[in-house]
Amino acid sequence: MEKRKNQFNKAWMQEHVSDHYVQEARRLGYRARAAFKLLEIDAKDSLLHPGAVIVDLGSAPGSWSQVAAAKLHGKGQVVALDLLPMDPVPGVTFIQGDFTESAVLEALERTLAGRRVDLVLSDMSPNLSGVASVDQARGVLLAELALEFAGKWLKPQGAFLVKIFQGEGFDGFRRQMQDVFGSVSVRKPRASRDRSSEVYLFAKGRKPEKRSE
């Protein structure tokens, strides 16, 4: 068992080092290859623009925050949040904490100081247990919490981009998004590894809240 694990780790490291996007991230100064996922989606969907208020959930090590801050050109606000520490990114306010805890969510809301949000980004992933069904359920829960936040804080014309893994709960979560937004599309950027079940759901056109009679 230990031998197989070591072989897997060695193969992963070799693939990682030779990965085109890893090399490009190093060359361009991005903290992770994930930067190219956001760049590609932005090129297609025009998410990032000067003056926007952006929330980056699951931000560490900071590559999405780097991309977002650069696109704002000093005009707007980026608030990033992660359970893990993140080195400072110029133009980004970082909150370290667990998004599932109410105190951390309240800190995020205080930082926004009542400003509505143009874009919510969520690249959150759960801490992996190694049990596929458990990890999938945890991933869906994080996506649902991000959706709840987006539904509350987005401007009517705002947009929501969230990572989710295909599998149990995926279709149900997409239906939840369709209840909140007029348009929900699947994005699988080239920088997302083919073998990975991760996709991104991009939503816009937040629907008015339904009022109870």
C-alpha positions in Angstrom: 0.0 0.0 0.0 2.8 2.4 1.0 4.7 1.5 -2.2 1.7 2.3 -4.4 1.2 5.6 -2.6 4.8 6.6 -3.1 4.6 5.6 -6.8 1.5 7.7 -7.2 3.0 10.7 -5.4 6.1 10.4 -7.6 4.1 10.2 -10.8 1.9 13.2 -9.7 5.0 15.3 -9.0 6.6 14.5 -12.3 3.3 15.4 -14.1 3.0 18.6 -12.1 6.5 19.8 -12.8 6.2 19.2 -16.6 2.6 20.6 -16.7 2.3 23.5 -19.3 0.1 25.6 -17.0 2.4 25.1 -14.0 5.3 26.3 -16.1 3.4 29.3 -17.4 2.2 30.2 -13.9 5.8 30.4 -12.7 6.8 32.4 -15.8 4.1 34.9 -15.3 4.2 35.1 -11.5 0.9 33.4 -10.7 0.7 31.4 -7.5 -1.0 28.5 -9.1 -2.1 27.1 -12.4 -5.7 27.7 -11.5 -5.1 31.3 -12.6 -5.6 30.1 -16.2 -9.0 28.6 -15.4 -10.3 32.0 -14.4 -8.5 33.8 -17.3 -10.1 31.5 -19.8 -13.6 31.8 -18.4 -13.2 35.6 -18.1 -12.2 35.7 -21.8 -15.4 33.9 -22.7 -17.8 35.5 -20.2 -16.3 38.9 -19.4 -16.5 38.5 -15.6 -13.9 41.0 -14.5 -13.9 44.7 -15.1 -12.7 47.9 -13.3 -14.9 49.2 -10.6 -16.4 45.8 -9.7 -16.8 44.4 -6.2 -15.6 40.8 -6.2 -15.7 38.1 -3.5 -13.2 35.3 -3.9 -14.1 32.2 -1.8 -11.5 29.5 -1.3 -8.9 31.9 -2.4 -5.6 30.4 -1.2 -2.9 30.4 -2.5 -4.2 33.5 -4.3 -4.0 33.1 -8.0 -7.7 34.0 -8.6 -7.3 37.0 -6.4 -4.2 38.0 -8.4 -6.1 37.8 -11.7 -9.1 39.6 -10.3 -7.1 42.5 -8.8 -5.1 42.9 -12.0 -8.3 43.2 -14.0 -9.7 45.9 -11.7 -6.8 48.3 -12.4 -7.0 49.7 -8.9 -10.7 50.5 -9.3 -13.1 48.4 -7.2 -12.7 45.9 -4.4 -11.6 42.3 -4.0 -12.3 40.5 -0.8 -10.8 37.0 -0.5 -11.5 34.3 2.1 -10.0 31.0 2.8 -9.5 28.6 5.7 -5.8 28.5 4.9 -3.4 31.4 5.2 -2.7 33.5 2.1 0.2 35.8 1.4 -0.9 39.4 0.8 -2.0 40.3 -2.8 -1.9 44.0 -3.6 -5.4 45.4 -3.8 -7.0 42.4 -2.0 -8.5 42.3 1.5 -8.0 38.8 2.9 -10.0 37.1 5.6 -8.7 33.8 7.0 -11.4 31.5 8.4 -13.9 28.8 7.8 -16.7 29.9 5.5 -19.1 27.5 7.1 -18.8 29.3 10.4 -21.2 32.2 11.0 -18.6 34.4 12.7 -16.4 34.2 9.6 -19.4 35.0 7.3 -20.2 38.0 9.5 -16.6 39.2 9.2 -16.9 39.0 5.4 -20.2 40.9 5.4 -18.7 43.6 7.7 -15.8 44.0 5.2 -18.3 44.6 2.4 -19.8 47.4 4.5 -23.2 47.1 2.8 -21.8 47.2 -0.7 -23.5 44.8 -3.1 -21.3 42.4 -5.1 -20.8 42.3 -8.8 -19.2 38.8 -8.9 -18.9 35.9 -6.4 -16.1 33.4 -7.3 -16.0 30.1 -5.4 -13.1 27.7 -6.0 -13.7 26.1 -2.6 -12.9 22.4 -2.1 -13.4 20.3 1.0 -10.6 18.8 3.0 -10.5 15.3 1.5 -11.3 12.3 3.6 -10.5 9.7 1.0 -14.1 8.5 1.0 -15.6 9.6 -2.4 -19.2 9.9 -1.3 -18.3 11.9 1.8 -16.0 14.2 -0.2 -18.6 14.7 -2.9 -21.3 15.6 -0.3 -18.9 18.1 1.4 -18.1 19.7 -2.0 -21.8 20.1 -2.8 -22.4 21.7 0.7 -19.7 24.3 0.1 -21.2 25.1 -3.3 -24.6 25.5 -1.7 -23.2 27.8 0.9 -21.5 29.9 -1.8 -24.8 30.0 -3.7 -26.7 31.2 -0.6 -24.2 34.0 -0.1 -24.4 35.0 -3.8 -28.1 35.0 -3.7 -28.1 37.4 -0.8 -25.3 39.7 -1.8 -25.1 39.9 -5.6 -26.4 42.9 -7.5 -29.3 42.0 -9.9 -26.9 42.1 -12.8 -24.2 40.3 -10.8 -22.6 36.9 -11.7 -21.6 33.8 -9.8 -18.9 31.3 -10.8 -18.6 28.1 -8.6 -16.5 25.0 -8.8 -18.3 21.7 -8.3 -17.5 18.1 -9.0 -19.7 16.0 -11.2 -21.3 13.1 -9.3 -24.0 12.7 -6.7 -25.8 15.9 -6.0 -24.5 17.7 -9.1 -27.8 17.8 -11.0 -29.7 18.9 -7.9 -27.3 21.7 -7.2 -27.6 22.9 -10.8 -31.3 23.0 -10.4 -30.9 25.1 -7.2 -28.8 27.5 -9.2 -31.5 27.7 -11.9 -34.0 28.6 -9.3 -31.9 31.7 -8.4 -30.5 32.7 -11.8 -31.9 33.1 -15.2 -28.9 31.6 -17.0 -26.7 28.7 -15.8 -23.9 27.4 -18.0 -21.2 24.7 -17.5 -17.6 25.7 -18.1 -14.7 23.2 -18.3 -11.6 25.3 -18.9 -8.6 23.7 -20.7 -6.5 24.3 -17.6 -8.7 21.9 -15.7 -7.2 18.5 -16.0 -9.1 16.1 -18.2 -9.2 13.3 -15.6 -10.7 15.7 -13.0 -14.5 15.6 -12.5 -14.4 19.3 -11.6 -16.4 21.8 -13.7 -17.5 25.3 -13.1 -21.0 26.6 -13.2 -21.4 30.2 -14.4 -24.6 32.0 -13.6 -26.0 35.4 -14.2 -29.3 37.2 -14.2 -30.3 36.8 -10.6 -34.1 36.4 -10.3 -36.1 38.5 -8.0 -36.8 36.9 -4.6 -40.1 35.1 -4.4 -42.3 36.7 -1.8 -44.5 34.5 0.3 -48.2 35.4 0.2 
